Amino acid sequence: MRNTQCSSAPSTTLHARIVLCSAALVVAQACALGAESREIPAPWNPSIQVRGPSTDSDGFTEYQTLSEYQPGWLPVRVLFPAQVEPGRRYPVLYLLPVETDAVEKTKWGSALVEARKLDFANKYGFICVAPAFAQVPWYADHPTDPLIRQESYFLKVIVPLVEHDLPARKDPAGRLLVGFSKSGNGAVSLLLRYPERFGCAAAWDAPPCPPLAGPLRNG
């Protein structure tokens, strides 16, 4: 009987090609994912991690941050004017939340969605920024829990991120705060504690204040 031997070389070559193609596909997918979701140390503080920018489900630009001041990754959402002029720096309106991110949207709605409906960014030439917090925000630092440092998170993560990555003004008159209830109180308290950093605060349904003038005026 004739003894026939089949060489395995073609099969081995084909297998190698399949493996190489699969590896190339994995690498390409990883590169594409990295391009969509950058994760790098923040240039102003290497201990802070930043992802983005990406686009969220509402069509807003979104960053994600990880820092020592709050537990876990937190979103920072941005609404730009329809036409951003090259070389121009825009004032930033910080829309301060009154609840955690999950509760804010379901209970009170999205501040950025309302800002878009009212055309704030185009009418007034603002960049609107909506930060989020892991706990109900009181805009202060907890005296004993290092992961509840909301004031530090806002001052050392949110504002530097905005002024590093966006065409944002870096003077007090270009940093504006608005909120209601707790976040209204937060807006006013941040302005009082850091008048050299913020130019104006607006609040409603917040703790009552006596008649004031200047950036703290009523009405």
Secondary structure, DSSP 4 states (H G I P E B T S, - for coil): -------SHHHHHHHHHHHHHHHHHHHHHHHHHHHHS-EEEETTEEEEEEEEEEE-TTS-EEEEEEETTEEEEEEEEEE--SSPPTT--B-EEEE--SS-HHHIIIII--HHHHHHHTTHHHHH-PEEEE---SS---SSB-SS-TT-BHHHHIIIIIHHHHHHHS-B--SGGGEEEEEETHHHHHHHHHHHH-TTT--EEEEESSS------GGG---
